[in-house]
Amino acid sequence: MIEKSKHLFERAQQSIPGGVNSPVRAFKSVGGTPLFIKKAKGAYLYDADDNRYIDYIASWGPMILGHAHDEVVKAIQEQALSSTSYGAPTELEIEMAELIISMVPNVDLIRMVSSGTEACMSAIRLARGYTGKNKIIKFEGCYHGHADSFLVKAGSGVATLNIQTVPGVTAGVANDTLTCAYNDLAAVEQLVEENKNQIAAIIVEPVAGNMGCILPQPGFLEGLRRICDKENIVFIFDEVMTGFRLAPGGAQEKLHVNADLVTYGKVIGGGMPVGAFGGKKEIMQHIAPLGNVYQAGTLSGNPIAMIAGYTTLKILKDHPHIYHELEEKTIYLRDNLHRVFLETKIPFVINQFGSMISVHFSNHAVNDFGSAASANNELFKKYFHAMLQRGIYLPPSAFESWFLNNVLTKEDLDNTIEATRESLSEIL
Ligand SMILES: *Cc1c(COP(=O)(O)O)cnc(C)c1O
């Protein structure tokens, strides 16, 4: 019974484009009615009809500690009493910056913004201002937010809706964005050779999460690091998804590769709209007001957003075992899903890294956008809906990673595994 969600979706479409404020939420690629959420607590979402779901989206990553975490909620409530915004500097922003710098490698200075999009957009501008070069290299299927430069062969909703070129992005901008297949180091080398002294930055999701979960193959990130060093290119890790999720120090720490600039979002705000970009002082000092690369935000460093993020990050820093538990849970889920899928005859690939995991119905390895796109996404749709009916809320697209949160219990995981067994026997 999702009658109320159906009514709300009809009503929403009268006043909001497509009924949603971010495209993937509309369930367009899986079909059916998006659920309208009334509340969430811990590992569970509750829709308008009071159905309960085990949540594997976690607001697309941020809710790593579970929904409505007591400490985070309390901190937000207390701050709200002292006003929700000042537009002037606060001590809280210093504490946030110091906390981030104490957790992540290679960040001397960090600037707060209000979304992952802003963080990536600003990092690219900074890389261009710093190097005096114009072009960037990104990877097919990687998503760095919706700024013009990144909407070339992008992942996430752009891939889900199969939008090849985005109307509104000028050819001038698109021509400065060069793309390669993820994990294809030779293609990057060739592109850099063909565009000698023109590449300002290479931006990469160190573990890709916007075409399902895709792991960097051994040597890929190290190879990019080498090329950037040799050619004087700024190496940008987009850790909007992986930051504070794979480890306190994100993918840089987990994979032992150093970036020049790093972008953050999602977990960094603990569910509030926060992004950040940071890096070595030598580069970051070109940002205004220190330098002339302009970047600003009326609500940047907003106190409510800062306290939600700060409280979340402090819990993660003080309890690093959370990362081991998250990984253990995800491996348990992976191994048991593997066992259940094997009992059927359908080809499948489960990619997992830390607390990120995804399922592709494919008979070959999924390690770039091409292999993700050629999987059986019709079957994914059916699997998604069969799971949803059983109270399991997976991302509504095969081009998205699932995110585990730390309050999922073994019982939740076992229910998910059992729901998969039932779903597969229903749909196959
Ligand atoms: C979500 C995401 C973004 C965009 O962040 P928004 O807060 O949605 O603007 C950028 N990069 C990556 C890797 C992401 O997953």
The ligand as an SDF file (V2000), in Angstrom:
LIG
                    3D

 15 15  0  0  0  0  0  0  0  0999 V2000
   27.2190   13.3730   -4.9250 C   0  0  0  0  0  0  0  0  0  0  0  0
   28.4990   13.6390   -5.5860 C   0  0  0  0  0  0  0  0  0  0  0  0
   28.8470   14.9260   -6.0300 C   0  0  0  0  0  0  0  0  0  0  0  0
   27.8880   16.0710   -5.9930 C   0  0  0  0  0  0  0  0  0  0  0  0
   27.5450   16.4500   -4.6970 O   0  0  0  0  0  0  0  0  0  0  0  0
   26.1820   17.3130   -4.4810 P   0  0  0  0  0  0  0  0  0  0  0  0
   26.2040   17.6030   -3.0090 O   0  0  0  0  0  0  0  0  0  0  0  0
   25.0700   16.4260   -4.9010 O   0  0  0  0  0  0  0  0  0  0  0  0
   26.3020   18.5290   -5.2930 O   0  0  0  0  0  0  0  0  0  0  0  0
   30.1150   15.1120   -6.5210 C   0  0  0  0  0  0  0  0  0  0  0  0
   30.9900   14.1040   -6.5910 N   0  0  0  0  0  0  0  0  0  0  0  0
   30.7010   12.8590   -6.1870 C   0  0  0  0  0  0  0  0  0  0  0  0
   31.7270   11.7910   -6.2730 C   0  0  0  0  0  0  0  0  0  0  0  0
   29.4360   12.5820   -5.6930 C   0  0  0  0  0  0  0  0  0  0  0  0
   29.1290   11.3270   -5.3480 O   0  0  0  0  0  0  0  0  0  0  0  0
  1  2  1  0
  2  3  1  0
  2 14  2  0
  3  4  1  0
  3 10  2  0
  4  5  1  0
  5  6  1  0
  6  7  2  0
  6  8  1  0
  6  9  1  0
 10 11  1  0
 11 12  2  0
 12 13  1  0
 12 14  1  0
 14 15  1  0
M  END
$$$$
